[in-house]
């Protein structure tokens, strides 16, 4: 498969890593060629047919075949294609898919009955303009680039992965990531150590070759206190290192859970990616029944 300008997170080899045997693709063809492509994760509950965005995958949204023409014509084409993508997913009860930050042309999803809610992410859109004095960890800690993925570094990452919804066990997933990303040279591991050499934090970063955006997929911490105290310093040091190989940096969910980072990480812009959600009539009824049952049980417990 060759999709002009597509993200590495659209590629089948990536989908096989994060959701082996559980992914599928919504495709729209025009003129005998793929015009729109949107991979998803099939998560069949007992009663609800649910699909979501891929686990451990940045919100890259759908791919559209590049088209010539004036802006109004291109926007109209995207409207039509995203509406067609949602129509192709009508067989599922719940569709929850993420759109990349800055994607505003999702009107076709609205026409297809989807609703959107924003999720926050932190990103540096241009690492080249970031001042050098900002790219330093605290002096009482040692920042290590690409340490061996073993021992406490591996343990922290596995622990962090275990808190995420995944299609594979964290140790197995980490092995698959290393086997696929290492030879491609698009992954980086970082750690933060104290003065005694104890690893206090670790992170796993993947660079998308299509746009040279570095994505922090996961970060692990030795304790909640370490995360609160040193998240900004750790992120600053990673941004300084990323200047050598990436154009931009997205901290993802690994750091947005630290509200202080919004204030003390310099030159970070907060952006929103949309999570669009569409429900079938069957899912609406089942969701209503679930709400009633939960409320009844809650009243019973309280009484």
C-alpha positions as CSV (number, residue, x, y, z in Angstrom):
1,X,0.0,0.0,0.0
2,X,1.3,3.5,-0.9
3,X,-0.6,6.5,0.3
4,X,1.1,9.8,-0.7
5,X,2.0,11.8,2.3
6,X,0.4,9.4,4.8
7,X,1.5,9.2,8.4
8,X,3.5,6.2,9.6
9,X,0.6,5.7,12.0
10,X,-1.6,4.9,9.1
11,X,0.7,2.1,7.8
12,X,-0.4,-1.5,8.2
13,X,2.9,-2.4,10.0
14,X,2.1,0.1,12.7
15,X,-1.5,-1.1,13.0
16,X,-0.2,-4.7,13.3
17,X,1.9,-3.6,16.3
18,X,-0.7,-1.8,18.3
19,X,-3.8,-3.8,17.4
20,X,-2.8,-7.2,15.9
21,X,-5.9,-8.9,14.4
22,X,-8.2,-6.2,15.7
23,X,-7.8,-3.3,13.2
24,X,-9.7,-2.6,10.1
25,X,-9.9,0.3,7.6
26,X,-12.7,2.5,6.3
27,X,-11.8,3.2,2.7
28,X,-13.5,5.4,0.1
29,X,-12.5,5.0,-3.6
30,X,-12.9,7.5,-6.4
31,X,-12.0,6.7,-9.9
32,X,-10.6,3.3,-9.0
33,X,-8.1,4.7,-6.5
34,X,-8.2,5.2,-2.7
35,X,-9.4,8.7,-2.0
36,X,-9.8,8.5,1.8
37,X,-8.4,6.0,4.4
38,X,-9.2,5.8,8.1
39,X,-7.9,2.9,10.2
40,X,-9.8,1.9,13.4
41,X,-9.8,-0.5,16.3
42,X,-12.6,-3.0,16.5
43,X,-13.7,-3.3,20.2
44,X,-16.7,-5.6,20.2
45,X,-18.4,-5.6,23.6
46,X,-21.0,-8.2,24.4
47,X,-23.9,-6.0,23.4
48,X,-22.4,-3.1,21.6
49,X,-20.4,-3.0,18.3
50,X,-17.8,-0.3,19.1
51,X,-14.9,1.1,17.2
52,X,-12.3,3.6,18.3
53,X,-9.0,5.1,17.2
54,X,-6.0,2.8,17.5
55,X,-4.4,2.4,20.9
56,X,-1.1,4.1,21.6
57,X,-1.5,6.1,18.4
58,X,-1.5,9.9,18.1
59,X,-4.7,11.4,16.8
60,X,-3.7,11.6,13.1
61,X,-7.3,11.3,11.8
62,X,-8.2,10.2,8.2
63,X,-5.9,10.4,5.2
64,X,-7.2,12.2,2.1
65,X,-5.6,11.8,-1.3
66,X,-3.9,15.1,-2.2
67,X,-6.0,17.0,-4.8
68,X,-5.3,20.0,-6.9
69,X,-7.7,22.9,-7.3
70,X,-8.8,26.0,-5.4
71,X,-9.4,25.9,-1.6
72,X,-13.3,25.9,-1.8
73,X,-13.2,22.8,-4.1
74,X,-10.7,21.0,-1.9
75,X,-12.8,21.7,1.3
76,X,-16.0,20.5,-0.5
77,X,-14.2,17.3,-1.5
78,X,-13.1,16.7,2.1
79,X,-16.6,17.4,3.4
80,X,-17.9,14.7,1.0
81,X,-15.2,12.2,1.8
82,X,-15.5,12.4,5.6
83,X,-19.3,12.1,5.4
84,X,-18.7,9.0,3.2
85,X,-16.3,7.6,5.8
86,X,-18.9,7.9,8.6
87,X,-21.6,6.4,6.3
88,X,-19.3,3.4,5.7
89,X,-19.2,2.8,9.5
90,X,-23.0,2.7,9.9
91,X,-22.7,-1.0,10.8
92,X,-21.3,-0.2,14.2
93,X,-23.2,1.1,17.2
94,X,-20.6,3.4,18.6
95,X,-17.9,5.2,16.6
96,X,-15.3,7.2,18.6
97,X,-12.5,8.5,16.4
98,X,-9.9,11.2,17.0
99,X,-9.0,14.0,14.5
100,X,-5.6,15.5,14.5
101,X,-5.0,19.0,16.1
102,X,-5.9,21.7,13.7
103,X,-8.3,19.6,11.8
104,X,-11.4,21.8,11.4
105,X,-12.9,20.5,8.3
106,X,-15.1,17.8,9.9
107,X,-18.4,19.2,8.8
108,X,-19.1,16.0,6.9
109,X,-19.0,14.1,10.2
110,X,-21.5,16.5,11.6
111,X,-23.8,15.9,8.6
112,X,-23.4,12.2,9.2
113,X,-24.7,12.6,12.8
114,X,-21.4,12.7,14.7
115,X,-20.7,15.0,17.7
116,X,-17.3,16.3,18.8
117,X,-15.6,16.9,22.1
118,X,-12.1,18.4,22.4
119,X,-9.1,16.8,24.1
120,X,-6.1,18.8,25.0
121,X,-2.6,18.2,23.8
122,X,0.7,20.1,24.2
123,X,2.9,20.7,21.2
124,X,5.7,22.8,20.0
125,X,4.9,23.6,16.3
126,X,8.5,24.7,15.5
127,X,11.4,23.5,17.5
128,X,13.9,25.7,15.6
129,X,12.6,28.8,17.3
130,X,12.7,27.4,20.8
131,X,15.4,29.3,22.9
132,X,18.4,27.1,23.9
133,X,18.2,28.1,27.6
134,X,14.8,26.4,27.9
135,X,16.2,23.0,26.9
136,X,17.8,22.0,30.2
137,X,16.7,19.6,32.9
138,X,17.2,20.6,36.5
139,X,20.8,20.6,37.5
140,X,20.2,18.0,40.3
141,X,19.0,15.5,37.8
142,X,20.7,13.8,34.8
143,X,18.9,13.6,31.5
144,X,19.9,10.5,29.5
145,X,19.2,10.2,25.8
146,X,18.6,6.7,24.4
147,X,19.5,4.6,27.4
148,X,19.3,0.8,27.1
149,X,15.7,-0.2,27.1
150,X,16.1,-2.6,30.0
151,X,15.9,-2.6,33.8
152,X,14.2,0.3,35.5
153,X,13.7,2.2,32.2
154,X,11.8,-0.7,30.7
155,X,9.9,-1.2,34.0
156,X,8.7,2.4,34.1
157,X,7.5,2.3,30.5
158,X,5.7,-1.1,31.0
159,X,4.1,0.3,34.2
160,X,2.9,3.4,32.3
161,X,1.6,1.3,29.4
162,X,-0.4,-1.0,31.8
163,X,-2.6,2.1,32.6
164,X,-3.6,2.5,29.0
165,X,-6.3,0.7,27.0
166,X,-4.2,-1.6,24.8
167,X,-4.8,-4.6,22.5
168,X,-1.6,-6.4,23.7
169,X,0.2,-6.9,27.0
170,X,2.6,-4.1,27.7
171,X,5.8,-6.2,27.6
172,X,4.8,-7.8,24.3
173,X,3.8,-4.4,22.9
174,X,7.1,-2.9,23.8
175,X,9.0,-5.7,22.2
176,X,7.0,-5.2,19.0
177,X,7.7,-1.5,19.0
178,X,11.4,-2.1,19.4
179,X,11.5,-4.7,16.6
180,X,9.7,-2.5,14.1
181,X,10.9,1.0,15.1
182,X,14.5,0.4,15.9
183,X,15.6,-0.6,12.4
184,X,13.6,2.3,11.0
185,X,15.5,4.7,13.2
186,X,12.4,6.7,14.2
187,X,12.2,6.0,18.0
188,X,13.9,7.5,20.9
189,X,14.0,6.6,24.6
190,X,14.8,9.1,27.4
191,X,15.3,8.9,31.1
192,X,15.8,11.2,34.0
193,X,18.1,10.0,36.8
194,X,18.8,11.5,40.2
195,X,22.3,12.0,41.7
196,X,22.4,8.4,42.9
197,X,21.8,7.0,39.4
198,X,18.2,6.0,40.2
199,X,15.9,6.3,37.2
200,X,13.0,8.6,38.2
201,X,11.3,8.9,34.8
202,X,11.4,7.4,31.3
203,X,9.7,8.2,28.0
204,X,9.2,6.7,24.5
205,X,9.1,9.0,21.5
206,X,8.3,8.2,17.9
207,X,9.0,10.5,14.9
208,X,6.6,10.5,12.1
209,X,8.7,10.7,8.9
210,X,5.8,12.2,6.9
211,X,5.9,15.6,8.7
212,X,8.9,15.2,11.1
213,X,6.6,15.5,14.1
214,X,8.0,13.8,17.3
215,X,5.2,12.2,19.4
216,X,5.7,11.2,23.0
217,X,3.6,8.0,23.2
218,X,4.1,7.3,26.8
219,X,6.0,8.5,29.9
220,X,6.5,6.6,33.1
221,X,7.3,8.0,36.6
222,X,8.8,6.4,39.7
223,X,6.1,8.1,41.8
224,X,3.3,10.7,41.5
225,X,5.5,13.2,43.3
226,X,8.2,12.9,40.7
227,X,5.7,13.5,38.0
228,X,4.4,16.6,39.7
229,X,7.8,18.0,40.4
230,X,9.8,17.2,37.4
231,X,7.5,16.8,34.4
232,X,8.3,20.2,33.0
233,X,12.1,19.8,33.4
234,X,12.0,16.4,31.8
235,X,9.9,17.7,28.9
236,X,12.2,20.7,28.4
237,X,15.2,18.4,28.1
238,X,13.4,16.2,25.6
239,X,12.5,19.2,23.5
240,X,16.1,20.3,23.4
241,X,17.2,16.8,22.2
242,X,14.4,16.6,19.6
243,X,15.7,19.7,17.8
244,X,18.3,17.5,16.2
245,X,15.9,15.1,14.5
246,X,12.4,16.6,14.5
247,X,10.6,19.7,13.2
248,X,7.9,19.8,15.9
249,X,7.0,17.9,19.1
250,X,3.7,16.7,20.5
251,X,3.7,15.8,24.2
252,X,0.4,13.9,23.9
253,X,-1.4,12.5,26.8
254,X,1.9,11.6,28.6
255,X,2.2,15.2,29.8
256,X,-1.2,16.9,29.4
257,X,-2.2,15.2,32.7
258,X,0.2,17.5,34.4
259,X,-1.7,20.9,34.6
260,X,1.4,22.7,35.8
261,X,3.1,21.9,32.5
262,X,0.8,24.4,30.8
263,X,2.3,27.2,32.9
264,X,5.9,26.3,33.4
265,X,6.9,24.7,30.1
266,X,8.0,27.6,27.9
267,X,7.1,27.9,24.2
268,X,4.4,25.2,24.4
269,X,1.1,25.8,22.7
270,X,-2.0,24.0,23.9
271,X,-4.0,22.6,21.0
272,X,-7.2,20.6,20.7
273,X,-7.8,17.4,18.9
274,X,-11.4,16.4,18.4
275,X,-13.0,13.1,19.4
276,X,-16.0,12.6,17.2
277,X,-18.7,10.2,18.4
278,X,-21.6,8.8,16.5
279,X,-24.2,6.5,18.0
280,X,-26.7,4.1,16.2
281,X,-30.3,4.1,17.4
282,X,-29.6,0.8,19.1
283,X,-26.7,2.2,21.0
284,X,-28.7,5.2,22.1
285,X,-31.4,3.0,23.6
286,X,-28.8,0.7,25.3
287,X,-26.9,3.8,26.6
288,X,-30.2,5.1,28.1
289,X,-30.9,1.8,29.7
290,X,-27.4,1.7,31.1
291,X,-27.8,5.1,32.7
292,X,-31.2,4.1,34.3
293,X,-29.7,0.9,35.7
294,X,-26.6,2.7,37.1
295,X,-28.9,5.4,38.7
296,X,-31.1,2.7,40.2
297,X,-28.1,0.8,41.7
298,X,-26.7,4.0,43.0
299,X,-29.9,4.9,44.8
300,X,-30.1,1.3,46.2
301,X,-26.6,1.6,47.6
302,X,-27.2,5.0,49.1
303,X,-30.4,3.8,50.8
